[in-house]
């Protein structure tokens, strides 16, 4: 079974440099874009949680890939790492505990969401 690494030392909950770059590149639109990414991550985590299957599937692979990409886009590196683990486990046909992996991702999403709220609140 694939080992879950929920808190790799070299991964940040939120990379301030990426957020700063988004703000520099997008100006006023940055907050809207960041919030859009955060909402999409939440929706895909809900899709995984509400899915009727408890084993890897093509949908799960696509959702994990999308979460990974969205999280990396806003600097949520630990969440991107966790999603990549799920995606890679599926691709490599490794068994993993979906419920456990999802719990790690949801906890990290909560940290990301709280961090984003702090930097986007007036």
Backbone torsions as a table, in degrees:
resi	resn	phi	psi	omega
1	UNK	NA	139.3	-178.8
2	UNK	-66.3	135.5	178.5
3	UNK	-79.0	133.7	177.8
4	UNK	-91.7	131.4	179.7
5	UNK	-115.9	82.8	-170.4
6	UNK	-74.6	-17.3	-173.8
7	UNK	-140.3	59.8	-179.3
8	UNK	-63.4	135.1	-174.9
9	UNK	-59.1	-31.0	-174.8
10	UNK	-89.7	9.3	179.6
11	UNK	-111.7	139.4	178.9
12	UNK	-98.8	148.5	171.2
13	UNK	-63.3	-46.4	179.2
14	UNK	-144.6	121.8	-179.8
15	UNK	-86.6	106.2	-177.4
16	UNK	-59.2	-30.2	-179.4
17	UNK	-64.5	-39.2	179.3
18	UNK	-68.5	-42.0	177.3
19	UNK	-61.4	-45.7	179.7
20	UNK	-60.7	-40.1	179.2
21	UNK	-66.4	-40.4	176.3
22	UNK	-60.3	-44.4	180.0
23	UNK	-64.3	-39.4	178.6
24	UNK	-66.6	-44.4	-176.9
25	UNK	-72.4	-35.8	-171.0
26	UNK	-108.7	-9.5	179.0
27	UNK	58.8	-131.1	-177.4
28	UNK	-60.4	-27.4	-176.6
29	UNK	-77.7	-11.1	-175.0
30	UNK	-58.5	-46.1	-177.9
31	UNK	-62.5	-39.9	178.8
32	UNK	-64.0	-42.3	179.6
33	UNK	-65.8	-44.7	179.0
34	UNK	-60.4	-47.1	179.5
35	UNK	-62.5	-34.9	177.6
36	UNK	-64.2	-44.0	177.0
37	UNK	-62.0	-44.1	-179.4
38	UNK	-60.9	-44.1	178.8
39	UNK	-63.4	-40.7	-179.5
40	UNK	-66.6	-37.5	177.2
41	UNK	-61.8	-45.2	179.3
42	UNK	-59.0	-43.9	179.9
43	UNK	-61.9	-43.1	-179.6
44	UNK	-70.0	-35.2	174.6
45	UNK	-63.6	-39.2	176.4
46	UNK	-64.9	-40.1	177.3
47	UNK	-59.1	-43.0	179.2
48	UNK	-65.0	-46.9	-177.9
49	UNK	-62.6	-38.5	-176.2
50	UNK	-88.1	-2.3	-178.7
51	UNK	-67.6	150.1	-178.1
52	UNK	-83.2	-17.1	179.5
53	UNK	-89.6	150.3	176.2
54	UNK	-120.6	17.1	176.2
55	UNK	-125.9	159.9	-179.1
56	UNK	-57.4	145.2	178.4
57	UNK	-147.9	172.5	176.7
58	UNK	-61.9	-37.9	177.4
59	UNK	-61.7	-46.0	179.5
60	UNK	-58.6	-43.9	179.3
61	UNK	-60.2	-45.2	-179.4
62	UNK	-65.4	-43.4	179.9
63	UNK	-63.3	-44.7	179.7
64	UNK	-62.2	-41.4	178.7
65	UNK	-61.9	-43.2	-179.3
66	UNK	-66.9	-42.2	176.9
67	UNK	-61.2	-45.4	179.4
68	UNK	-56.9	-48.8	-177.4
69	UNK	-66.3	-45.1	-179.8
70	UNK	-64.3	-44.0	-179.8
71	UNK	-62.5	-44.5	179.1
72	UNK	-63.5	-34.7	-179.0
73	UNK	-63.4	-28.7	179.9
74	UNK	-106.3	8.9	176.7
75	UNK	83.2	14.9	178.0
76	UNK	-85.8	74.7	-167.8
77	UNK	-70.7	-37.1	178.6
78	UNK	-66.8	-41.2	177.7
79	UNK	-65.2	-41.3	177.0
80	UNK	-60.5	-39.7	179.1
81	UNK	-63.9	-44.3	179.4
82	UNK	-64.0	-41.5	177.8
83	UNK	-65.5	-37.9	177.5
84	UNK	-63.7	-38.1	176.8
85	UNK	-60.5	-44.1	179.0
86	UNK	-63.9	-46.8	-180.0
87	UNK	-60.3	-45.6	-178.5
88	UNK	-67.6	-37.7	177.7
89	UNK	-61.1	-41.9	177.8
90	UNK	-65.0	-49.5	-177.6
91	UNK	-58.8	-41.7	-177.9
92	UNK	-86.2	3.9	179.2
93	UNK	57.4	38.2	176.0
94	UNK	-91.7	144.5	176.1
95	UNK	-78.5	143.4	174.0
96	UNK	-151.1	159.8	-179.4
97	UNK	-85.7	102.3	-175.8
98	UNK	-60.1	-43.4	-179.1
99	UNK	-62.1	-43.3	179.4
100	UNK	-65.0	-45.4	179.3
101	UNK	-61.4	-43.0	179.1
102	UNK	-62.8	-40.7	178.0
103	UNK	-60.3	-43.9	178.2
104	UNK	-61.1	-43.5	-178.4
105	UNK	-67.0	-40.3	179.7
106	UNK	-65.9	-41.2	177.2
107	UNK	-63.2	-41.9	179.2
108	UNK	-68.0	-37.5	176.6
109	UNK	-59.3	-41.0	178.4
110	UNK	-61.4	-40.9	177.0
111	UNK	-63.6	-44.7	179.5
112	UNK	-61.1	-48.4	-178.3
113	UNK	-59.0	-43.9	178.7
114	UNK	-64.5	-40.6	178.5
115	UNK	-65.6	-41.8	178.6
116	UNK	-63.7	-41.6	-179.9
117	UNK	-60.3	-40.3	179.7
118	UNK	-62.5	-38.5	-175.8
119	UNK	-88.6	-14.0	-179.9
120	UNK	-104.5	-11.5	179.3
121	UNK	-73.8	142.2	178.7
122	UNK	-69.9	NA	NA
